[in-house]
Amino acid sequence: MSAIDDIIKNLYLTRNIAAYHLDREKTKEKDYNESNPGWGLEYQDGDKRYMIGQYLNSLRNNSNYALMGYTPYHYDTGMGMLSGGVVGGAVTGYPYMPVTPAAGLLGTYENGKFGANLMLTPTVTVDGKSNDGFLGLQGKYKF
């Protein structure tokens, strides 16, 4: 098997779907958009996941992301594999910085060619400016 075949065998097309902001009062106050469509790619190398893509963020701006996930915890449900761990990287499209650090928890579900990612990021405040925590959902399809 060639290196290209190995990459393709472990590559997912991802579809950003939605974000659920944890502070519901602030979500209403800031009129957050919780429908966040976008596309990306995820390459899985054992417990490591490399993710890039773009989406319409909650402020209605285009965002690009580059993330690395590490999911060492696994549970076979009999109907697919659940995995859990952490994710971190960088994202653009937010007003406080041109490139914003991002980190949180990552849960995945995979069953054959189909799967989903669930990311939980906490609210982070720096110099009185905050990026509000959310639960993000992606669907994915393995090539």
C-alpha positions in Angstrom: 0.0 0.0 0.0 1.4 3.4 -1.0 1.6 6.4 1.4 -1.2 8.1 -0.5 -3.4 5.0 -0.1 -2.7 5.0 3.6 -3.6 8.7 3.9 -6.8 8.3 2.0 -7.8 5.2 4.0 -7.6 7.3 7.2 -9.1 10.5 5.8 -12.6 11.9 6.7 -14.6 14.7 5.0 -16.1 16.6 7.9 -19.2 18.8 8.0 -19.6 21.4 10.7 -23.2 21.4 11.8 -23.9 23.4 15.0 -22.6 25.0 18.2 -24.5 25.1 21.5 -23.3 27.9 23.7 -23.2 27.0 27.4 -24.2 30.5 28.6 -27.7 30.7 27.3 -28.3 34.2 28.5 -25.2 35.5 26.7 -26.3 33.6 23.6 -29.5 35.5 23.5 -27.8 38.8 24.4 -25.2 38.5 21.7 -27.5 36.9 19.2 -25.1 34.0 18.6 -25.6 32.0 15.4 -25.7 28.3 16.4 -26.0 26.9 12.9 -22.4 26.8 11.8 -22.0 25.1 8.4 -18.6 24.4 7.0 -16.4 21.7 5.6 -13.1 20.2 6.6 -10.8 17.3 6.5 -9.6 15.0 9.4 -6.7 12.6 9.1 -6.6 9.9 11.8 -3.3 8.3 12.8 -4.0 5.9 15.6 -5.1 8.0 18.6 -4.0 11.3 16.9 -6.3 13.3 14.7 -5.3 16.2 12.5 -8.1 18.6 11.5 -8.4 21.5 9.1 -11.4 23.3 7.7 -13.6 26.4 7.6 -17.1 27.2 9.0 -19.4 30.1 9.6 -18.8 31.0 13.2 -21.3 32.1 15.9 -20.5 35.8 15.1 -21.5 35.1 11.5 -17.9 35.5 10.3 -15.9 32.9 8.3 -13.4 31.0 10.4 -10.6 28.7 9.4 -9.2 26.1 11.9 -6.2 23.8 12.3 -6.5 21.4 15.2 -4.8 18.3 16.6 -6.8 15.9 18.7 -5.6 13.1 20.9 -8.2 10.4 21.8 -6.6 7.6 23.8 -9.8 6.4 25.5 -12.0 4.0 23.5 -15.2 2.1 24.1 -16.7 -0.4 21.5 -20.5 0.0 21.8 -21.2 -2.9 19.5 -22.7 -0.3 17.1 -19.5 1.7 16.7 -16.5 3.0 18.5 -16.6 5.9 21.0 -13.3 7.7 21.6 -12.4 10.5 23.9 -9.6 12.9 24.6 -8.5 16.5 24.0 -8.2 18.8 21.1 -6.1 22.0 20.6 -5.0 24.3 17.9 -5.9 27.7 16.3 -8.9 29.3 14.7 -9.4 32.6 12.8 -12.5 34.9 12.4 -12.9 36.2 15.9 -12.5 39.9 16.8 -9.9 39.8 19.6 -7.0 38.2 17.7 -6.3 37.4 14.1 -5.5 33.8 15.2 -7.1 32.6 18.4 -5.8 29.6 20.4 -8.4 26.9 20.9 -8.5 23.9 23.2 -11.1 21.6 24.8 -12.4 18.0 25.1 -13.1 15.8 22.1 -15.5 12.9 21.8 -15.9 10.9 18.6 -18.2 8.2 17.3 -17.2 6.1 14.3 -19.1 3.3 12.6 -17.7 2.2 9.3 -17.6 5.2 6.9 -19.8 7.4 9.1 -19.1 9.3 12.3 -19.4 12.4 14.4 -17.2 14.6 16.5 -18.3 16.5 19.6 -16.1 19.2 20.9 -16.5 21.0 24.3 -14.5 24.3 24.8 -14.7 26.3 28.0 -15.2 30.0 28.2 -11.8 31.8 28.3 -11.4 35.4 29.4 -8.2 37.4 28.7 -7.9 41.1 29.5 -11.7 41.3 30.1 -12.5 39.9 26.6 -14.0 36.4 26.5 -14.5 33.7 24.0 -17.6 31.9 25.2 -17.7 28.1 25.7 -19.7 25.9 23.5 -20.4 22.3 22.4 -19.7 21.8 18.7 -21.0 19.1 16.5 -19.5 17.7 13.2 -20.6 14.9 11.0 -18.0 13.0 9.1 -17.6 10.6 6.2 -14.5 8.3 5.6 -13.2 8.2 2.1 
